[in-house]
Amino acid sequence: MESLLPIIIQIVTGVIGGQAVGAAIKTAAMGQVTKLIAGGVGGLAGGQILGSLLGGAADPATAGALSDILGDVVGGAGGGAIVTAIVGAIMGAMKK
């Protein structure tokens, strides 16, 4: 269960970040399902990337659960927002 919780946090915060970008970019020709999938995938990727970057720098003896969760949230939301924005831009360009 300990290895599953970060993945769930990354996907959920990725979906939230994707929804925020999807609402902010009105010109993107994206449906709700597309925003959910792009946000979830981006959240998982962003959380994994940020986790690997921070994991090497943090001392395991001093690393706390709160910093791990915060890294998952920030990486998930950022990754979800970035991937959703990229998918929205691509879909907008294809529509023209």
QUISUL-V348092 format. One record per backbone hydrogen bond with DSSP energy under -1.0 kcal/mol. CO is the residue of the C=O (numbers start at 1). NH is the residue of the N-H. E is the energy in kcal/mol with one decimal. If there is no record, write none. Layout:
# QUISUL-V348092
co/nh/e
CO/NH/E
CO/NH/E
This chain:
# QUISUL-V348092
co/nh/e
1/5/-1.7
4/8/-2.1
5/9/-2.5
6/10/-2.5
7/11/-2.3
8/12/-2.6
9/13/-2.5
10/14/-1.8
11/15/-2.3
12/16/-2.0
13/17/-2.6
14/18/-2.5
15/19/-2.4
16/20/-2.1
17/21/-2.0
18/22/-2.6
19/23/-2.1
20/24/-1.7
21/25/-2.5
24/26/-1.1
28/30/-1.8
31/35/-2.0
32/36/-2.2
33/37/-2.6
34/38/-2.7
35/39/-2.3
36/40/-2.3
37/41/-2.6
38/42/-2.5
39/43/-2.4
40/44/-2.1
41/45/-2.4
42/46/-3.2
43/47/-2.4
44/48/-1.9
45/49/-2.5
46/50/-2.7
47/51/-2.2
48/52/-2.1
49/53/-2.1
50/54/-2.8
51/55/-2.3
52/56/-1.1
54/58/-1.9
59/62/-1.2
59/63/-1.8
64/68/-1.5
65/69/-2.5
66/70/-2.6
67/71/-2.2
68/72/-2.0
69/73/-2.5
70/74/-2.7
71/75/-2.5
72/76/-2.3
73/77/-2.7
74/78/-2.5
75/79/-2.5
76/80/-2.5
77/81/-2.2
78/82/-2.5
79/83/-2.6
80/84/-2.0
81/85/-2.2
82/86/-2.2
83/87/-2.7
84/88/-2.6
85/89/-2.2
86/90/-2.4
87/91/-2.7
88/92/-2.3
89/93/-2.2
90/94/-2.1
91/95/-1.3
